[in-house]
Amino acid sequence: MDRDELAPLIDHTVLGPETTIDDVEAVLDDAADYGMNACIPPYAVGHAADYAPEVTLATVIGFPHGQNDPDVKRREGVLAWKAGADELDVVINVGRLEAGQLEAVADELAELVAAVPIPVKVIVETALLTDEQKRSACEAAREADAAMVKTSTGFADGGATVADVELMSESLPVKASGGVGSYEEAMAMLEAGAERIGASSGVEILEGAPE
Ligand SMILES: O=C[C@H](O)COP(=O)(O)O
């Protein structure tokens, strides 16, 4: 896959706790130059939509731990959409998932999906889950009519793996994120079935791609 084919599959990402507006603008500049999407913190969405209207903008909801009250997550999603977000990446409530409260997990996601007219991706944070829990998380996301499932926040101890992309692809399209740092790693995720890559290394990935 060459650089131009790969670029639109990448959500070039900046989500760290110290992310400034300058950091967001730098990611948007790179996203615009290369033809990538961008994934940025919620507080920066309004500015980003004005600064780089040509870039498809994702933001994160309930980030990074996913344990906000469901009403807060829904409201956060609506505010982000109204501010200009094109897609939402919401962190699942891992505590509820691990406690087996799958109906509550799915209901919360369904409320968010129903509240916004844009695609919702569900971050399941695979590093914290058993394979059975990963399957349950993906099933809850599918029941909630989410558009995709996403492996990781990038802030847990592990990120995307080929095995997890294969497992998750059985339920919904997958965004592989967390630790994807090179063209070869991105291609391994796509070959495993991923349809999107989330990475703070979007430029490095594309610089390794054939032109
Ligand atoms: O949502 C995507 C992740 O935050 C990116 O993680 P990364 O910095 O390991 O590429």
The ligand as an ORCA input file, in Angstrom:
! r2SCAN-3c Opt
* xyz 0 1
  O      -5.941      6.799     20.113
  C      -4.812      6.536     19.775
  C      -3.701      6.445     20.720
  O      -3.753      7.444     21.689
  C      -2.393      6.497     20.012
  O      -1.433      5.868     20.780
  P       0.100      5.975     20.389
  O       0.589      7.280     20.958
  O       0.745      4.804     21.085
  O       0.251      5.941     18.917
*
